[in-house]
Amino acid sequence: MHSEKYHSKKIIMHGAIILFVVGMVSFMAEHYGEGHLSAITAWIEASGNFAPFLFVVINVVGMVLVLPQTLFTVVAGVLFGALKGTVMCLVSMAVGASLSFILGRFVFRGRVFKKFRDDPNFMKMEMLSRKHPIKVLALSRIVPVVPYSIANYLWAATGVRFLPYLVMSVVCLIPETIFMTAGGHLLSAGVRMGTVNWGMLAVLAAAAALIFLLVRAVRHSLEEDSNSGCG
């Protein structure tokens, strides 16, 4: 029980730190930069599909280049809102994770093995992926012991199949993505209009609760499988 709480708190605290940093930058851009945040959001609203497409492309490139995805997710909520930002981030994750997997399996697999073969996290991923690939994939995405972008290349170097990898890489990130984009949306509304969107605050709390429950459920399932295997 304590382990689930620790991992859930770690995810939420990491998100809170990113939200704080983005919030400070947004506040300074809006109040000390002559309304730059409002100007950017107004341009996005007037640009049609160009701005979302550009964001997705930048996000995918960042994922392939192993840049932190949490920052992109919060910024998506700030600039595009919670719903649109979530959809854009999930599309980016699907495309970016696919490209990373292809590169990791067919181009960089030897280099990944050479660099990470003695890493305990990679060794555990490799071992468990043979026994419980779906559950381990789910846990690695819900509880990012290894950053998402790096994990894409590590998973490509294991024997896991592409389709389960892709599905779990997107589906299991939905609660965290909603949590981050909802937080970004709250920041944007607070900085630009000085208001609190109570509906978004409820979504943020619900996403945090769902993250905790998912971590608990997947870890409990893995522990049961491990105990039954030992027996």
C-alpha positions as CSV (number, residue, x, y, z in Angstrom):
1,M,0.0,0.0,0.0
2,H,2.8,2.4,0.9
3,S,4.5,1.7,-2.4
4,E,1.4,2.7,-4.4
5,K,1.1,5.9,-2.4
6,Y,4.8,6.7,-3.0
7,H,4.6,6.2,-6.8
8,S,1.3,8.1,-7.1
9,K,2.6,11.0,-5.0
10,K,5.8,11.0,-7.1
11,I,3.8,11.4,-10.3
12,I,1.6,14.1,-8.9
13,M,4.5,16.0,-7.3
14,H,6.5,15.9,-10.6
15,G,3.4,17.3,-12.3
16,A,3.0,19.9,-9.7
17,I,6.6,21.1,-10.1
18,I,6.1,21.4,-13.9
19,L,2.8,23.2,-13.4
20,F,4.5,25.7,-11.1
21,V,7.3,26.4,-13.5
22,V,5.0,26.8,-16.5
23,G,2.7,28.9,-14.3
24,M,5.5,31.3,-13.4
25,V,6.6,31.6,-17.0
26,S,3.0,32.2,-18.1
27,F,2.5,34.8,-15.4
28,M,5.6,36.7,-16.3
29,A,4.8,36.5,-20.1
30,E,1.3,37.9,-19.5
31,H,1.9,40.5,-16.8
32,Y,5.4,41.6,-17.5
33,G,5.5,40.9,-21.3
34,E,2.6,43.1,-22.4
35,G,0.1,40.3,-22.6
36,H,2.2,37.9,-24.6
37,L,0.2,34.8,-23.4
38,S,-3.1,36.3,-24.4
39,A,-1.6,37.3,-27.8
40,I,-0.3,33.7,-28.4
41,T,-3.7,32.1,-27.5
42,A,-5.5,34.7,-29.7
43,W,-3.2,33.7,-32.6
44,I,-3.9,30.0,-32.0
45,E,-7.6,30.6,-32.1
46,A,-7.3,32.5,-35.4
47,S,-4.9,30.1,-37.0
48,G,-7.4,27.2,-37.5
49,N,-5.6,23.8,-37.8
50,F,-2.1,25.2,-38.4
51,A,-1.2,25.8,-34.7
52,P,-2.4,22.3,-33.5
53,F,-0.6,20.6,-36.4
54,L,2.6,22.5,-35.7
55,F,2.4,21.7,-32.0
56,V,1.9,17.9,-32.8
57,V,4.9,18.0,-35.2
58,I,7.2,19.7,-32.6
59,N,6.0,17.3,-29.9
60,V,6.7,14.2,-32.0
61,V,10.2,15.5,-32.9
62,G,10.8,16.2,-29.3
63,M,9.7,12.7,-28.3
64,V,12.1,11.1,-30.9
65,L,14.9,13.3,-29.6
66,V,14.1,12.2,-26.0
67,L,12.9,15.6,-24.7
68,P,10.7,15.6,-21.6
69,Q,7.0,15.1,-22.5
70,T,5.5,16.4,-19.3
71,L,6.4,20.0,-20.3
72,F,4.7,19.6,-23.7
73,T,1.6,18.2,-22.1
74,V,1.2,21.1,-19.7
75,V,1.9,23.7,-22.4
76,A,-0.8,22.0,-24.6
77,G,-3.3,22.6,-21.8
78,V,-2.2,26.3,-21.4
79,L,-2.4,27.1,-25.1
80,F,-5.2,24.8,-26.4
81,G,-7.3,23.9,-23.4
82,A,-7.8,20.6,-21.6
83,L,-9.9,18.7,-24.2
84,K,-8.1,19.8,-27.3
85,G,-4.7,19.6,-25.6
86,T,-5.4,16.1,-24.4
87,V,-6.3,14.9,-27.9
88,M,-3.3,16.6,-29.4
89,C,-0.9,15.1,-26.9
90,L,-2.3,11.6,-27.3
91,V,-2.0,11.8,-31.1
92,S,1.6,13.0,-30.6
93,M,2.3,10.1,-28.2
94,A,0.9,7.6,-30.7
95,V,3.0,8.9,-33.6
96,G,6.1,9.7,-31.6
97,A,6.1,6.3,-29.8
98,S,5.7,4.5,-33.1
99,L,8.6,6.3,-34.7
100,S,10.8,5.7,-31.6
101,F,9.9,2.0,-31.6
102,I,10.8,1.6,-35.3
103,L,14.1,3.5,-34.8
104,G,14.8,1.6,-31.6
105,R,14.1,-1.8,-33.1
106,F,15.6,-1.5,-36.5
107,V,18.2,1.3,-36.3
108,F,19.5,1.8,-32.7
109,R,18.8,-1.6,-31.1
110,G,22.5,-2.6,-30.9
111,R,23.4,0.8,-29.3
112,V,20.5,0.6,-26.8
113,F,21.6,-2.9,-25.7
114,K,25.2,-1.8,-25.4
115,K,24.3,1.3,-23.3
116,F,21.6,-0.2,-21.1
117,R,22.2,-3.9,-20.9
118,D,23.5,-3.6,-17.3
119,D,20.9,-1.1,-16.2
120,P,18.6,-2.7,-13.6
121,N,15.5,-1.0,-14.9
122,F,16.1,-2.3,-18.4
123,M,17.0,-5.8,-17.2
124,K,13.8,-5.9,-15.2
125,M,11.8,-4.7,-18.2
126,E,13.4,-7.3,-20.4
127,M,12.7,-10.1,-18.0
128,L,9.1,-9.2,-17.1
129,S,8.2,-8.4,-20.7
130,R,8.5,-12.1,-21.5
131,K,6.1,-13.2,-18.7
132,H,3.6,-10.3,-18.4
133,P,4.1,-7.9,-21.3
134,I,0.7,-6.1,-21.1
135,K,0.8,-5.6,-17.4
136,V,4.4,-4.5,-17.3
137,L,3.8,-2.1,-20.3
138,A,0.9,-0.7,-18.4
139,L,2.8,-0.2,-15.2
140,S,5.8,1.3,-16.9
141,R,3.5,3.9,-18.6
142,I,1.4,4.7,-15.5
143,V,4.5,4.8,-13.2
144,P,7.3,6.3,-15.4
145,V,10.3,5.0,-13.5
146,V,12.1,5.7,-16.8
147,P,11.0,8.8,-18.7
148,Y,8.5,8.2,-21.5
149,S,10.7,9.1,-24.4
150,I,13.6,7.0,-23.2
151,A,11.3,4.1,-22.3
152,N,10.1,4.0,-26.0
153,Y,13.7,3.0,-27.1
154,L,14.1,0.6,-24.3
155,W,10.9,-1.2,-25.0
156,A,11.9,-1.4,-28.7
157,A,15.1,-3.3,-27.7
158,T,13.0,-5.9,-25.8
159,G,11.0,-8.7,-27.4
160,V,7.6,-6.9,-26.9
161,R,5.3,-6.7,-30.0
162,F,4.5,-3.4,-31.6
163,L,0.7,-3.4,-31.3
164,P,0.5,-4.0,-27.5
165,Y,3.3,-1.5,-27.0
166,L,1.5,1.2,-29.0
167,V,-1.9,0.6,-27.4
168,M,-0.6,0.6,-23.8
169,S,1.7,3.6,-24.6
170,V,-1.3,5.7,-25.4
171,V,-4.2,4.3,-23.3
172,C,-2.3,4.2,-20.0
173,L,-1.2,7.8,-20.4
174,I,-4.7,9.1,-20.6
175,P,-5.2,9.9,-16.9
176,E,-1.8,11.6,-16.6
177,T,-2.3,13.6,-19.8
178,I,-5.7,14.8,-18.6
179,F,-4.2,15.7,-15.2
180,M,-1.4,17.8,-16.9
181,T,-3.6,19.5,-19.5
182,A,-6.3,20.3,-17.0
183,G,-3.7,21.8,-14.8
184,G,-2.3,23.8,-17.7
185,H,-5.9,25.0,-18.6
186,L,-6.4,26.1,-15.0
187,L,-3.1,28.0,-15.1
188,S,-4.1,29.7,-18.3
189,A,-7.5,30.8,-17.0
190,G,-6.0,32.0,-13.7
191,V,-3.1,34.0,-15.4
192,R,-5.1,35.5,-18.2
193,M,-8.5,36.1,-16.6
194,G,-7.9,35.7,-12.9
195,T,-10.7,33.1,-12.6
196,V,-10.9,29.5,-11.3
197,N,-12.6,26.9,-13.5
198,W,-14.1,24.7,-10.9
199,G,-15.1,22.1,-13.4
200,M,-11.4,21.7,-14.5
201,L,-10.4,21.6,-10.9
202,A,-12.7,18.6,-10.4
203,V,-11.3,17.0,-13.5
204,L,-7.8,17.5,-12.2
205,A,-8.7,15.8,-8.8
206,A,-10.5,13.0,-10.6
207,A,-7.5,12.3,-12.8
208,A,-5.2,12.3,-9.8
209,A,-7.4,9.8,-8.0
210,L,-7.6,7.6,-11.2
211,I,-3.7,7.6,-11.4
212,F,-3.6,6.3,-7.8
213,L,-6.2,3.6,-8.4
214,L,-4.5,2.4,-11.6
215,V,-1.1,2.2,-10.0
216,R,-2.6,0.2,-7.2
217,A,-4.5,-2.2,-9.5
218,V,-1.7,-2.9,-11.9
219,R,1.0,-3.4,-9.2
220,H,-1.4,-5.7,-7.2
221,S,-2.1,-7.8,-10.3
222,L,1.7,-8.1,-11.0
223,E,2.3,-9.1,-7.4
224,E,-0.4,-11.8,-7.6
225,D,1.1,-13.2,-10.7
226,S,4.6,-13.2,-9.1
227,N,3.3,-15.0,-6.0
228,S,1.4,-17.6,-8.0
229,G,4.5,-18.2,-10.1
230,C,6.6,-18.8,-7.0
231,G,4.1,-21.2,-5.7
